Amino acid sequence: MARKDGGLRFQPSGGTRTPQVPVGKKQKLTVERLAADGRGISFVEGRTWFISGALAGEQVEARVLGAQGKVVQARVERILSASPERRTEPCVHARVCGGCSLQHMPHADQLALKQRMLAEQLSRLAGLEPREWAAPLVGPELGYRRRARIAVRWDQKAKRLDVGFRAAASQAIIAINDCPVLVQPLQPILRALPVTLAALAKPQAIGHVELFSGTACAVLVRHTSALPDVDLAALRNFCAEQGAQLWLQGKGEPQPDQSVQPLRYAVQGEGLSLAYRPGDFVQVNQPVNDAMIAQALDWLTPQADERVLDLFCGLGNFALPLARRVRELVAVEGVQAMVERAAKNAEDNGLGNAHFYQADLSKPLADAAWAKGGFAAVLLDPPRDGALQVVQHVAKLGAARVLYVSCNPATLARDSAELQAQGYRLERAGILDMFPQTAHVEAMALFVRQ
């Protein structure tokens, strides 16, 4: 039996609900200032708009990407009145590709933005300012990426394979034949790859493709089902033509298609060569990585009679240069496979005073066997979620100096407050421009025990 309508109408508590801004709507906006990540900020009818691709003082037409409550995410569609600071983007795809967000901003302004972001996070979250600000550590603003992930998707309805980079705030794939931020050896591979993949007998089996440049180039093909022999042959021919190694990844770890020489990268000025495999973490920017290592050694001032600890050591990027300067280097990493590769890298480079251990770095470290005897200095290079559990106990290791390399200013600031509580002073800090043309900020901070 149908319920009768009694004629009463109820509203949710709080009054009428404000209509949401629809995705795709275009809106003319005046940009008042920049957010910490470089997006423009505008205020319209009680809402705060964050506009990718805008500069302070500009009038723009923006398209809504998404909205929640009083916050609207948008992207510039048309510049109505440009800022004098605006520059022509080096890449024709910059306004649609999701890889770079700051190409419209001069490089010097990008650096200033990142410096402000780091300073604001340290001040707001930790109440800290270093005794000395270091100049930004920079390299080339283009042609720096030695690794790239290529998106691949089979369009079942159109019977078409889309190959390229993800669009900003979208799952759409932008076809790109030239990427100015990639290193030169990867450019011809990027240009030729879409045609090769589209010609495969079973292109829908391809998940994504990754490109690597080191002592050799490599192409990693991630496949979601078995590849036919004819497709394997096509991929082998493609890599042979490009002078690149072919690696394949199904359900397990990446494997070389054929027996190949290990991929390596050199640490300039150190006489060191580190082997890696596709899937391992490697800094994408070699010039800045080399400069970062040199700066870390300069700030930490390791001495020949010291015992030093490297946490989150990965392949040994910092551990091996440190080992060349100290009596003993202890390096710790959470992933056993990386520990084994780092130890092999030390052996290959003739470093017998470096010792590598696997440990859960979310737990206290002072009671570990390798921590007995303490350390003169500690270097840590954690992932984005930081190293709070480690720094809560770092004073127990006896270190007089702590060098923190960070890829997230927010967690660096949080952990800096903890180090300060343990008696460490923030002596020096600065940004590392590992990802030019993006708002991503890496930083280095030196703490000295008072």
C-alpha positions as CSV (number, residue, x, y, z in Angstrom):
1,M,0.0,0.0,0.0
2,A,1.5,3.3,-1.0
3,R,2.3,5.8,1.8
4,K,0.2,8.9,1.8
5,D,2.0,12.2,1.4
6,G,1.1,14.2,4.5
7,G,2.2,17.4,2.8
8,L,5.1,18.1,5.2
9,R,8.5,19.1,3.9
10,F,11.7,18.9,6.0
11,Q,15.1,20.5,5.4
12,P,18.4,19.1,6.8
13,S,19.6,20.9,9.9
14,G,21.7,23.9,8.9
15,G,19.3,25.3,6.2
16,T,19.4,24.9,2.5
17,R,22.3,23.1,0.9
18,T,24.5,25.2,-1.4
19,P,24.4,23.9,-4.9
20,Q,27.7,22.2,-6.0
21,V,29.7,23.7,-8.8
22,P,29.4,21.2,-11.7
23,V,32.5,19.7,-13.2
24,G,33.3,21.2,-16.6
25,K,31.8,24.6,-15.8
26,K,33.8,27.6,-17.1
27,Q,34.3,30.6,-14.8
28,K,36.1,33.9,-15.3
29,L,38.3,34.6,-12.3
30,T,40.8,37.1,-10.9
31,V,43.8,35.4,-9.3
32,E,44.7,37.1,-6.0
33,R,47.7,35.1,-4.9
34,L,49.5,31.7,-5.2
35,A,49.0,28.7,-3.0
36,A,52.0,26.9,-1.6
37,D,51.9,24.4,-4.5
38,G,51.9,27.2,-7.2
39,R,48.2,27.1,-8.0
40,G,46.4,30.4,-8.3
41,I,43.8,31.3,-5.6
42,S,40.6,33.2,-6.3
43,F,37.5,33.9,-4.2
44,V,34.0,33.9,-5.7
45,E,30.7,33.9,-3.9
46,G,32.1,32.4,-0.7
47,R,34.1,29.7,-2.5
48,T,37.9,29.4,-2.7
49,W,39.1,28.4,-6.1
50,F,42.5,26.7,-6.7
51,I,43.5,27.2,-10.3
52,S,46.3,25.2,-12.0
53,G,48.3,27.1,-14.5
54,A,47.4,30.6,-13.2
55,L,49.7,33.4,-11.8
56,A,48.9,36.1,-9.3
57,G,47.2,39.1,-10.7
58,E,45.9,37.4,-13.8
59,Q,42.4,37.3,-15.1
60,V,41.6,33.8,-16.5
61,E,38.8,31.6,-17.7
62,A,39.1,28.3,-15.8
63,R,37.3,25.0,-16.1
64,V,36.1,23.2,-13.0
65,L,37.9,19.8,-12.4
66,G,36.1,19.1,-9.1
67,A,34.4,20.7,-6.1
68,Q,33.8,19.8,-2.5
69,G,32.1,22.1,-0.1
70,K,33.5,25.6,-0.5
71,V,36.6,24.5,-2.3
72,V,36.8,24.3,-6.1
73,Q,39.6,22.7,-8.1
74,A,40.0,24.2,-11.6
75,R,42.5,24.5,-14.5
76,V,43.2,27.5,-16.8
77,E,41.5,27.3,-20.1
78,R,42.2,30.8,-21.4
79,I,44.3,33.7,-20.2
80,L,42.3,36.9,-20.4
81,S,44.9,39.2,-18.8
82,A,48.4,37.8,-18.4
83,S,50.9,38.5,-15.6
84,P,54.2,40.1,-16.8
85,E,55.9,37.1,-15.1
86,R,54.2,34.5,-17.3
87,R,56.4,32.8,-19.9
88,T,55.6,30.6,-22.8
89,E,55.7,26.9,-21.7
90,P,58.6,25.0,-23.1
91,C,56.2,22.0,-23.9
92,V,53.2,22.3,-26.1
93,H,51.4,19.8,-23.9
94,A,52.0,21.6,-20.6
95,R,48.4,22.9,-20.2
96,V,46.9,19.4,-20.5
97,C,49.6,16.9,-19.4
98,G,49.7,16.1,-15.7
99,G,53.4,15.7,-15.5
100,C,54.5,19.4,-15.2
101,S,52.5,22.1,-13.4
102,L,54.8,25.1,-13.3
103,Q,56.1,25.4,-16.9
104,H,54.3,28.8,-17.2
105,M,56.5,30.2,-14.3
106,P,60.1,31.3,-14.8
107,H,62.6,28.9,-13.2
108,A,63.8,31.5,-10.7
109,D,60.2,32.0,-9.5
110,Q,59.7,28.3,-9.2
111,L,62.7,28.1,-6.9
112,A,61.4,31.0,-4.8
113,L,58.0,29.3,-4.5
114,K,59.6,26.1,-3.2
115,Q,61.8,28.0,-0.8
116,R,58.8,29.7,0.7
117,M,56.9,26.4,0.9
118,L,59.8,24.9,3.0
119,A,60.2,28.0,5.2
120,E,56.4,28.1,5.9
121,Q,56.2,24.4,6.8
122,L,59.1,24.7,9.2
123,S,57.7,27.8,10.8
124,R,54.1,26.8,11.0
125,L,54.4,23.1,12.0
126,A,57.6,23.3,14.1
127,G,58.2,26.9,14.9
128,L,61.7,26.6,13.4
129,E,64.0,28.6,11.2
130,P,67.5,27.4,10.4
131,R,70.5,29.4,11.6
132,E,71.5,29.5,7.9
133,W,69.5,29.2,4.7
134,A,71.5,27.4,1.9
135,A,71.1,28.5,-1.7
136,P,68.8,26.3,-3.7
137,L,70.6,23.2,-5.2
138,V,69.8,23.3,-8.9
139,G,70.6,21.6,-12.2
140,P,69.2,21.9,-15.8
141,E,65.5,22.9,-15.8
142,L,64.8,20.7,-18.8
143,G,66.2,17.4,-20.1
144,Y,66.8,16.0,-16.6
145,R,64.4,13.0,-16.1
146,R,66.2,9.7,-16.6
147,R,63.1,7.7,-15.8
148,A,59.5,7.9,-17.1
149,R,56.3,5.9,-16.8
150,I,54.2,5.7,-19.9
151,A,50.5,5.2,-19.5
152,V,48.9,2.6,-21.8
153,R,45.1,1.8,-22.1
154,W,43.2,-0.3,-24.5
155,D,39.9,1.4,-25.6
156,Q,37.7,-1.6,-26.2
157,K,34.9,0.4,-27.8
158,A,37.2,2.2,-30.3
159,K,39.5,-0.8,-30.6
160,R,42.4,1.6,-30.1
161,L,45.5,1.7,-27.8
162,D,46.1,5.0,-26.1
163,V,49.8,5.7,-25.2
164,G,51.2,8.7,-23.5
165,F,51.1,10.6,-20.2
166,R,48.1,11.0,-17.9
167,A,46.2,14.3,-18.2
168,A,46.1,16.6,-15.2
169,A,43.3,15.6,-12.8
170,S,42.0,13.0,-15.2
171,Q,42.4,9.4,-16.3
172,A,42.7,10.6,-20.0
173,I,45.9,9.8,-21.8
174,I,47.7,12.5,-23.7
175,A,49.6,11.4,-26.7
176,I,53.1,13.0,-26.5
177,N,55.8,12.6,-29.1
178,D,58.3,14.9,-27.4
179,C,58.8,15.5,-23.7
180,P,61.3,18.4,-22.9
181,V,62.0,17.2,-19.4
182,L,63.2,13.7,-20.5
183,V,66.9,13.1,-21.0
184,Q,67.9,12.9,-24.6
185,P,68.6,9.2,-24.8
186,L,65.0,8.4,-24.0
187,Q,63.4,10.8,-26.6
188,P,63.7,8.5,-29.7
189,I,62.2,5.6,-27.6
190,L,59.3,7.8,-26.5
191,R,58.6,8.8,-30.1
192,A,58.7,5.3,-31.6
193,L,57.0,3.4,-28.8
194,P,53.3,4.2,-29.6
195,V,53.5,2.8,-33.1
196,T,55.2,-0.4,-31.9
197,L,52.7,-1.0,-29.1
198,A,49.7,-0.3,-31.4
199,A,50.9,-2.9,-33.9
200,L,51.0,-5.7,-31.3
201,A,48.6,-8.6,-31.8
202,K,47.4,-8.4,-28.2
203,P,47.9,-4.7,-27.2
204,Q,45.2,-5.0,-24.5
205,A,47.7,-7.1,-22.5
206,I,50.0,-4.1,-21.9
207,G,49.5,-2.4,-18.5
208,H,52.1,0.3,-18.7
209,V,55.7,0.9,-19.9
210,E,58.6,2.4,-18.0
211,L,61.7,3.9,-19.6
212,F,65.1,4.1,-17.9
213,S,68.4,5.7,-18.8
214,G,71.7,4.9,-17.1
215,T,74.8,3.2,-18.5
216,A,72.3,1.7,-20.9
217,C,68.7,2.4,-21.7
218,A,66.0,0.0,-20.7
219,V,62.3,-0.5,-21.5
220,L,60.1,-2.2,-18.9
221,V,56.8,-3.6,-20.2
222,R,54.3,-4.4,-17.5
223,H,51.8,-6.9,-18.9
224,T,48.5,-8.1,-17.3
225,S,48.4,-11.4,-19.2
226,A,50.8,-13.5,-21.2
227,L,52.2,-11.9,-24.3
228,P,52.0,-13.9,-27.6
229,D,55.3,-15.0,-29.1
230,V,54.8,-12.6,-32.0
231,D,54.4,-9.6,-29.6
232,L,57.6,-10.7,-27.7
233,A,59.4,-10.8,-31.0
234,A,58.1,-7.3,-31.9
235,L,59.2,-5.9,-28.6
236,R,62.6,-7.5,-28.9
237,N,63.1,-6.0,-32.4
238,F,62.0,-2.6,-31.1
239,C,64.5,-2.6,-28.2
240,A,67.3,-3.9,-30.5
241,E,66.6,-1.0,-32.9
242,Q,66.6,1.5,-30.0
243,G,69.7,0.0,-28.4
244,A,67.8,-0.7,-25.2
245,Q,67.4,-3.6,-22.8
246,L,63.9,-5.2,-22.7
247,W,62.5,-6.1,-19.3
248,L,59.2,-7.7,-18.6
249,Q,57.0,-7.8,-15.5
250,G,53.9,-10.0,-15.0
251,K,52.9,-10.9,-11.5
252,G,56.4,-11.0,-10.0
253,E,59.4,-8.7,-10.0
254,P,60.7,-7.2,-13.3
255,Q,63.0,-9.6,-15.2
256,P,65.3,-9.0,-18.2
257,D,64.1,-10.7,-21.3
258,Q,67.6,-11.9,-22.1
259,S,70.9,-12.0,-20.2
260,V,72.1,-8.3,-20.0
261,Q,74.7,-6.3,-18.3
262,P,73.4,-4.7,-15.1
263,L,71.9,-1.2,-15.4
264,R,74.2,1.2,-13.6
265,Y,74.5,4.9,-12.8
266,A,77.6,6.8,-11.8
267,V,78.1,9.2,-9.0
268,Q,80.1,12.0,-10.6
269,G,83.2,13.0,-8.7
270,E,83.1,10.0,-6.5
271,G,84.4,7.3,-8.8
272,L,81.4,5.1,-7.9
273,S,79.0,3.1,-10.0
274,L,75.8,1.7,-8.6
275,A,73.8,-1.2,-10.2
276,Y,70.0,-1.1,-10.2
277,R,67.0,-2.9,-11.7
278,P,63.9,-1.4,-13.1
279,G,61.5,-1.0,-10.2
280,D,64.3,0.0,-7.8
281,F,64.1,3.6,-6.4
282,V,66.6,5.8,-8.3
283,Q,66.7,9.6,-8.2
284,V,65.4,10.7,-11.5
285,N,67.7,13.8,-11.8
286,Q,71.3,12.8,-12.1
287,P,72.9,16.3,-12.0
288,V,71.0,17.2,-8.8
289,N,71.6,13.8,-7.3
290,D,75.3,14.3,-7.8
291,A,75.2,17.8,-6.3
292,M,73.0,16.5,-3.4
293,I,75.5,13.8,-2.4
294,A,78.3,16.4,-2.5
295,Q,76.4,18.8,-0.4
296,A,75.4,16.0,2.1
297,L,79.1,15.1,2.5
298,D,80.0,18.8,2.9
299,W,77.4,19.5,5.6
300,L,77.8,16.2,7.5
301,T,81.6,16.5,7.5
302,P,82.3,12.7,8.1
303,Q,85.7,12.0,9.7
304,A,88.1,9.1,9.0
305,D,87.8,7.8,12.6
306,E,84.0,7.9,12.8
307,R,81.2,5.4,12.7
308,V,78.3,6.7,10.7
309,L,74.7,5.5,10.2
310,D,72.7,5.7,7.0
311,L,69.0,5.0,7.3
312,F,66.6,4.3,4.4
313,C,69.8,3.6,2.4
314,G,68.2,2.1,-0.7
315,L,70.9,1.0,-3.2
316,G,73.6,2.9,-1.3
317,N,73.3,6.3,-3.0
318,F,74.6,8.0,0.2
319,A,76.1,5.0,1.9
320,L,78.9,4.3,-0.6
321,P,80.2,7.9,-0.7
322,L,80.1,8.0,3.1
323,A,81.9,4.7,3.4
324,R,84.9,6.1,1.5
325,R,85.4,8.7,4.2
326,V,84.7,7.0,7.5
327,R,86.0,4.1,9.6
328,E,82.7,2.2,9.5
329,L,79.4,2.8,7.7
330,V,76.3,1.0,8.9
331,A,73.4,1.2,6.4
332,V,69.8,0.1,7.1
333,E,66.9,-0.4,4.7
334,G,63.4,-1.9,5.1
335,V,63.4,-4.0,1.9
336,Q,65.6,-7.0,1.9
337,A,66.2,-7.1,-1.8
338,M,67.5,-3.5,-1.7
339,V,69.8,-4.4,1.2
340,E,71.3,-7.2,-0.9
341,R,71.8,-5.0,-3.9
342,A,73.3,-2.2,-1.8
343,A,75.8,-4.7,-0.3
344,K,76.7,-5.9,-3.7
345,N,77.2,-2.4,-4.9
346,A,79.6,-1.8,-2.0
347,E,81.5,-5.0,-2.8
348,D,81.7,-4.1,-6.5
349,N,83.2,-0.7,-5.5
350,G,85.7,-2.3,-3.2
351,L,84.2,-0.9,0.0
352,G,84.7,-3.4,2.8
353,N,83.8,-1.1,5.7
354,A,80.2,-0.7,4.7
355,H,77.7,-3.1,6.4
356,F,74.1,-3.4,5.4
357,Y,71.1,-4.6,7.4
358,Q,67.4,-5.0,7.0
359,A,65.1,-3.6,9.7
360,D,61.6,-2.2,10.2
361,L,62.3,1.5,10.4
362,S,58.9,2.2,11.9
363,K,60.2,0.6,15.2
364,P,62.8,1.7,17.8
365,L,66.3,1.1,16.6
366,A,68.5,1.6,19.7
367,D,68.2,-2.0,20.8
368,A,69.3,-3.5,17.4
369,A,72.6,-5.3,17.4
370,W,74.1,-3.0,14.7
371,A,73.3,0.0,16.8
372,K,75.5,-1.0,19.7
373,G,78.4,1.3,20.1
374,G,76.6,4.4,18.8
375,F,77.3,6.7,15.9
376,A,79.0,10.0,15.5
377,A,76.5,11.1,12.8
378,V,73.3,9.9,11.2
379,L,72.0,10.5,7.6
380,L,68.4,9.6,6.8
381,D,66.5,9.8,3.5
382,P,63.0,8.6,4.2
383,P,60.0,8.3,1.9
384,R,57.2,10.9,1.9
385,D,55.6,9.8,5.2
386,G,58.9,10.8,7.0
387,A,60.7,9.1,9.8
388,L,59.0,10.0,13.0
389,Q,59.6,6.7,14.7
390,V,63.3,6.9,13.9
391,V,63.9,10.4,15.0
392,Q,62.0,9.8,18.3
393,H,65.0,7.6,19.3
394,V,67.9,9.1,17.4
395,A,69.4,10.8,20.4
396,K,69.9,7.4,22.0
397,L,72.3,6.5,19.2
398,G,74.6,9.3,20.4
399,A,74.9,11.2,17.1
400,A,76.2,14.7,17.4
401,R,75.0,15.5,13.8
402,V,71.9,14.5,11.9
403,L,71.4,15.1,8.2
404,Y,67.8,14.8,7.0
405,V,67.1,14.5,3.3
406,S,63.3,15.0,2.7
407,C,60.9,14.7,-0.2
408,N,58.0,16.2,1.8
409,P,58.4,19.5,3.7
410,A,55.4,18.7,5.9
411,T,56.9,15.5,7.4
412,L,60.3,17.1,7.6
413,A,58.8,19.9,9.7
414,R,57.0,17.5,11.9
415,D,60.2,15.4,12.5
416,S,62.3,18.6,13.0
417,A,60.1,19.5,16.0
418,E,60.9,16.1,17.4
419,L,64.6,16.5,16.9
420,Q,64.5,19.9,18.5
421,A,62.8,18.3,21.5
422,Q,65.7,15.9,21.8
423,G,68.2,18.7,21.9
424,Y,69.1,19.2,18.3
425,R,69.4,22.6,16.7
426,L,68.4,23.2,13.1
427,E,71.7,24.5,11.8
428,R,71.2,24.7,8.0
429,A,68.4,24.0,5.5
430,G,67.7,24.4,1.8
431,I,65.8,23.1,-1.1
432,L,66.9,20.6,-3.7
433,D,65.4,21.2,-7.2
434,M,65.1,17.5,-8.1
435,F,61.9,18.1,-10.1
436,P,62.0,21.4,-12.1
437,Q,58.7,22.4,-13.7
438,T,56.7,20.8,-10.9
439,A,55.7,22.0,-7.4
440,H,57.4,19.0,-5.8
441,V,59.9,20.1,-3.1
442,E,62.9,18.2,-1.8
443,A,65.0,19.6,1.0
444,M,68.0,19.0,3.1
445,A,68.4,19.9,6.8
446,L,71.4,19.6,9.1
447,F,70.8,19.3,12.9
448,V,73.5,19.6,15.5
449,R,73.2,18.4,19.0
450,Q,73.5,21.3,21.5
